[in-house]
Amino acid sequence: MTDGQTLLLILILVYLSDCLIWVKRESVAFVSIWGGRWRLTVPASWLGNANGAVMLLNPVPPAGRIFLSHLLPVSISPSGICAYNLQTLPSEARSHTQTGQFLSFNEIKTTATEGVYLIVNDEKFAKCATLGQAKMLAQVVREIVKASTTKRERILRNWMQKQFAIDDAAARLKEGKAAIEPVQELSLILFLFLFVFTPALMTTFGLMPLIIPVAVVMIILAVLTAIMFYRAHKQLFPTEGSERFENLVKMILCPPVSIRAADVLTRNLLADYSPIVLANLLAGSGEQQFVRAFVLDLRHPLKHDVSDESAEKTMRWAVDEQLNLCLERFLKPEDLLAPSGREKNSLSYCPRCRCQYVVSETDCPDCPGVALVNF
């Protein structure tokens, strides 16, 4: 292998490593591989652990074809906050970091964040999916604690409605596209320069005459991309200064990383909205099937091991409120009726997974805690 081929291989490996992202167990990824239809994707379990898994994004530009949506790590009701969420989609397993601890709002004195952790009363209360989610939850809890008891339910319902506001999400997506397009264009130019134009020149002129000019052009393009990224990130995520600076430094010090700059911008662009909103907003993402499964998960949550009565009431209130919003905006109650076709000899069905059984008066073997329903 020649020196030029070795150098090109190193650049390719560096670039491919930046095409890997970590998707947490409580997150849903919406990707578009070739710039066409969106699809809901869950990374393979063998590529991760109990917390999540690695996903390889399409290495071919344009970047910025990934959106993540995260379930909340807590349940909030007008009475308090519980470090547990009854929802389990898409992995159908709950994170081991959910402790089930419950605090009434009268017990909460301080709220803050420490990285991705929500800090309540100077102790780690819940581990969030992102820094932004942790800050958002801390702000909501502070607002509710300061409010009078009669106003807490209204504040909480308004906050929940924002998570299901598809019109706001569409406006956010439109704003994001306008800010991200210049970054995508520069990233594409850098990709073509490094992996198409430069190898073609090296086959003709060799490595040594080109190494300095190629390095100079690569750095210039990377710096320009980083500047455009900085501006777009500041516009879209004004409070995420640490993430902005960290990625800016990475792009300047390691130019191939800047090719995936748009991924950083789109990844959590719509993270403040419920996964069901993204499924409806992004065409071709398997909307109907996912929406139905999402709503059934709210109506028939899997068995849990939280025994505190106040915690259980809070968890149930949270999923019921989300269920009402889903049935109001995304799905009709009649869409959740029994399966239209009854299999031979079937006596019952699972209202969650819709599987049919020849037995009754028991729980579904695939959905712990969900009782079978007779036809």
C-alpha positions in Angstrom: 0.0 0.0 0.0 1.4 3.4 -1.0 1.7 6.4 1.3 -1.2 8.1 -0.5 -3.4 5.1 -0.1 -2.6 4.8 3.6 -3.4 8.5 4.2 -6.7 8.2 2.3 -7.6 5.1 4.4 -6.9 7.0 7.6 -9.2 9.8 6.4 -11.9 7.4 5.5 -11.7 5.6 8.9 -11.8 8.9 10.7 -14.8 10.0 8.7 -16.7 6.7 9.2 -16.1 6.8 12.9 -18.1 10.1 12.9 -21.0 8.4 11.1 -21.6 6.4 14.3 -24.0 7.7 16.8 -25.3 6.4 20.2 -29.1 5.9 20.4 -30.4 5.4 23.9 -32.9 2.9 24.9 -35.6 5.5 25.5 -35.0 7.2 22.1 -36.5 6.8 18.7 -34.4 7.6 15.5 -36.0 8.8 12.3 -33.5 8.5 9.4 -33.6 9.0 5.6 -30.9 6.9 4.0 -30.7 8.4 0.5 -32.6 11.6 1.0 -35.9 10.0 0.3 -38.5 8.5 2.6 -38.1 8.7 6.3 -38.2 5.6 8.4 -38.3 4.8 12.1 -35.1 3.0 13.1 -34.0 1.2 16.2 -30.3 0.1 16.3 -29.5 -3.6 16.6 -29.4 -4.8 20.3 -26.1 -6.6 19.7 -24.4 -3.3 18.9 -25.0 -2.0 22.4 -25.9 -2.6 26.0 -28.7 -2.1 28.5 -28.5 1.7 28.0 -28.6 1.8 24.2 -26.8 0.9 21.0 -24.7 2.2 18.2 -26.2 3.2 14.8 -24.3 3.7 11.6 -25.6 6.6 9.6 -25.5 6.7 5.8 -21.9 7.8 5.1 -22.9 9.3 1.7 -23.9 13.0 1.8 -25.9 14.9 2.4 -25.6 14.7 6.2 -28.4 15.9 8.4 -30.8 13.1 7.7 -31.3 12.0 11.3 -33.8 13.2 14.0 -34.0 11.8 17.5 -37.0 11.9 19.9 -36.6 10.9 23.5 -39.1 9.6 26.0 -39.0 11.4 29.3 -37.1 9.8 32.2 -39.8 11.0 34.7 -43.5 11.2 35.2 -45.0 14.5 36.4 -48.4 15.2 37.8 -49.9 18.2 39.7 -48.9 16.4 42.9 -45.3 15.7 42.3 -42.6 14.1 40.2 -41.6 10.4 39.9 -38.3 9.1 38.5 -40.1 6.5 36.3 -42.0 6.5 33.0 -44.5 3.8 32.1 -43.8 4.1 28.4 -41.4 1.6 26.9 -41.4 2.2 23.2 -39.5 1.5 21.0 -37.4 -1.1 22.9 -40.2 -2.4 25.2 -37.8 -2.3 28.1 -37.3 0.4 30.7 -34.0 1.9 31.6 -32.4 0.6 34.8 -31.7 4.2 35.8 -35.4 4.8 36.6 -35.6 4.4 40.3 -39.3 5.1 40.9 -38.5 7.7 43.6 -41.4 10.1 44.2 -41.2 13.7 45.5 -44.2 15.9 46.0 -43.7 19.5 44.9 -44.0 20.6 48.5 -40.8 18.6 49.3 -38.8 20.1 46.4 -36.5 23.0 47.5 -34.0 23.2 44.6 -33.7 22.0 41.1 -30.7 22.1 38.8 -28.8 20.1 36.2 -25.4 18.3 36.2 -24.6 17.2 32.7 -27.5 15.0 31.6 -28.7 14.5 35.2 -31.7 16.3 36.7 -30.7 17.4 40.2 -33.5 17.7 42.8 -32.7 18.8 46.4 -29.0 18.6 45.6 -29.3 14.9 44.6 -29.3 13.1 41.3 -33.0 12.4 40.6 -33.1 11.2 37.0 -30.8 10.7 34.0 -32.0 12.4 30.9 -31.3 11.7 27.3 -29.7 15.0 26.5 -28.4 18.2 28.2 -31.4 20.1 26.7 -33.9 17.6 28.1 -32.3 17.9 31.6 -32.5 21.7 31.5 -36.1 21.7 30.2 -37.3 19.4 33.0 -35.4 21.5 35.6 -37.1 24.6 34.3 -40.6 23.0 34.3 -40.2 21.7 37.9 -39.0 25.1 39.1 -42.0 26.8 37.5 -44.5 24.3 39.0 -42.9 24.5 42.5 -43.2 28.3 42.5 -46.8 28.2 41.3 -49.8 27.9 43.6 -51.5 24.5 44.0 -54.4 25.7 41.9 -52.2 26.7 39.0 -50.0 23.6 38.8 -52.3 21.5 36.7 -52.8 24.2 34.1 -49.0 24.8 33.8 -48.4 21.1 33.5 -51.1 20.6 30.8 -49.8 23.5 28.8 -46.3 22.1 28.9 -47.6 18.7 27.7 -49.6 20.2 24.9 -46.4 21.8 23.6 -44.8 18.4 23.3 -47.7 17.4 21.0 -47.9 20.6 19.0 -47.3 19.4 15.4 -47.7 22.9 13.9 -44.9 24.2 16.1 -42.8 21.2 15.2 -43.3 21.9 11.5 -42.3 25.5 12.0 -39.2 24.4 13.9 -38.3 21.9 11.1 -38.7 24.7 8.4 -36.5 27.0 10.4 -33.9 24.3 10.9 -33.8 23.4 7.2 -33.1 27.1 6.2 -30.2 27.3 8.7 -28.7 23.9 8.0 -28.7 24.0 4.2 -25.5 26.1 3.9 -23.7 23.7 6.3 -24.8 20.8 4.1 -23.5 22.4 1.0 -20.1 23.1 2.4 -19.9 19.6 3.9 -20.7 18.1 0.5 -17.9 20.2 -1.1 -15.4 19.0 1.5 -16.6 15.3 1.0 -16.1 15.5 -2.7 -12.8 17.2 -2.4 -11.3 14.7 0.1 -12.7 11.4 -1.3 -13.2 12.1 -5.0 -11.1 15.0 -6.3 -8.0 14.3 -4.2 -7.7 10.6 -4.9 -8.1 11.3 -8.6 -5.2 13.9 -8.5 -3.0 11.5 -6.5 -3.2 8.8 -9.1 -1.8 11.4 -11.6 0.7 13.5 -9.6 1.4 11.3 -6.6 1.2 12.2 -2.9 4.2 14.5 -2.2 3.4 17.4 -4.6 -0.2 17.5 -3.4 0.0 16.9 0.4 0.4 20.6 1.4 -2.1 22.1 -1.1 -4.7 19.4 -0.1 -4.1 20.1 3.6 -4.5 23.8 3.1 -7.7 23.5 1.1 -9.1 20.9 3.6 -8.5 23.1 6.6 -10.0 26.1 4.8 -13.2 24.2 4.0 -13.3 22.7 7.5 -13.0 26.2 9.1 -15.7 27.6 6.8 -18.0 24.7 7.6 -17.3 25.1 11.3 -18.1 28.8 11.2 -21.4 28.1 9.4 -22.1 25.4 11.9 -21.5 27.8 14.8 -23.9 30.3 13.4 -26.7 27.7 12.7 -26.2 26.1 16.1 -26.4 29.4 17.9 -29.6 30.2 16.1 -31.2 26.8 16.7 -29.8 26.0 20.2 -29.0 29.4 21.8 -28.5 27.9 25.3 -26.3 24.9 24.3 -23.0 26.8 24.3 -20.8 23.9 25.6 -22.0 21.6 22.8 -21.5 24.3 20.2 -17.9 25.0 21.3 -17.0 21.3 21.7 -18.1 20.5 18.1 -16.4 23.6 16.8 -13.1 22.6 18.2 -13.5 19.0 16.8 -14.2 20.3 13.3 -11.2 22.6 13.2 -8.8 20.1 14.7 -10.1 17.1 12.7 -11.4 18.4 9.3 -13.2 15.2 8.2 -15.5 15.5 11.2 -17.0 18.7 9.8 -18.5 16.7 6.9 -21.1 15.4 9.4 -21.8 18.9 11.0 -25.4 18.8 9.8 -26.0 15.6 11.8 -25.2 17.5 15.0 -27.7 20.2 14.1 -30.6 17.9 13.1 -30.1 15.2 15.7 -31.9 17.0 18.5 -33.7 19.7 16.4 -37.1 18.2 17.2 -36.2 16.5 20.5 -38.6 18.6 22.5 -41.5 17.0 20.7 -43.1 13.6 21.3 -42.1 10.7 19.0 -45.6 10.5 17.8 -45.3 14.1 16.4 -42.2 13.2 14.5 -43.9 10.1 13.1 -46.7 12.3 11.7 -44.4 15.1 10.6 -41.8 13.1 8.6 -43.5 11.5 5.6 -43.0 7.8 5.1 -41.7 7.1 8.6 -44.2 4.2 9.2 -46.6 6.6 10.7 -49.7 4.5 11.1 -48.1 1.5 12.7 -45.9 3.5 15.0 -48.7 5.8 16.1 -51.0 2.9 16.9 -48.3 1.1 18.9 -47.4 4.4 20.7 -51.0 4.9 21.8 -51.6 1.3 22.8 -48.4 1.5 24.9 -50.0 4.5 26.7 -53.3 2.8 27.2 -51.9 -0.6 28.2 -48.4 0.0 29.8 -46.3 -3.0 30.7 -46.0 -4.2 34.3 -43.8 -2.2 36.6 -42.3 -2.7 40.0 -43.0 0.7 41.6 -45.1 0.1 44.7 -45.4 3.6 46.1 -49.1 4.7 45.7 -48.3 8.4 45.1 -45.7 7.5 42.5 -48.1 5.1 40.8 -50.8 7.8 40.6 -48.4 10.3 39.1 -47.2 7.8 36.5 -50.8 7.0 35.6 -51.8 10.6 35.4 -48.9 11.4 33.1 -49.7 8.6 30.6 -53.5 9.3 30.7 -52.9 13.0 29.8 -50.6 12.0 26.9 -53.2 9.4 25.8 -55.9 12.1 25.7 -53.7 14.3 23.6 -52.9 11.5 21.2 -56.6 10.5 20.8 -57.5 14.2 20.3 -54.9 14.9 17.6 -53.5 11.7 16.0 -55.8 8.7 16.4 -59.5 8.0 16.9 -60.7 5.8 19.8 -62.3 3.4 17.3 -58.9 2.6 15.9 -58.1 0.8 19.1 -60.9 -1.6 19.0 -60.5 -5.4 18.8 -58.8 -7.0 15.8 -61.0 -6.9 12.8 -60.4 -10.6 12.0 -60.8 -13.3 14.5 -58.6 -16.4 14.0 -60.0 -19.9 14.3 -60.6 -21.1 17.8 -59.4 -17.8 19.3 -61.1 -16.9 22.6 -59.2 -13.7 23.5 -56.7 -11.2 22.3 -54.1 -8.9 23.8 -55.3 -5.3 23.7 -51.7 -4.1 23.4 -49.9 -6.3 20.8 -53.2 -7.6 19.2 -52.1 -11.3 19.3 -54.9 -13.8 19.6 -55.0 -16.8 22.0 -57.1 -19.9 22.7 -57.1 -19.2 26.4 -58.6 -16.4 28.5 -58.5 -14.9 32.0 -54.7 -14.5 32.0 -52.0 -12.0 31.0 -50.5 -11.8 27.6 -47.2 -13.8 27.6 -45.5 -11.2 25.5 -46.9 -8.2 27.4 -46.4 -8.6 31.2 -49.1 -7.1 33.2 -51.6 -6.7 30.3 -54.7 -8.9 30.7 -56.2 -10.7 27.7 -59.6 -9.5 26.6 -62.3 -12.0 25.5 -63.9 -11.5 22.0 
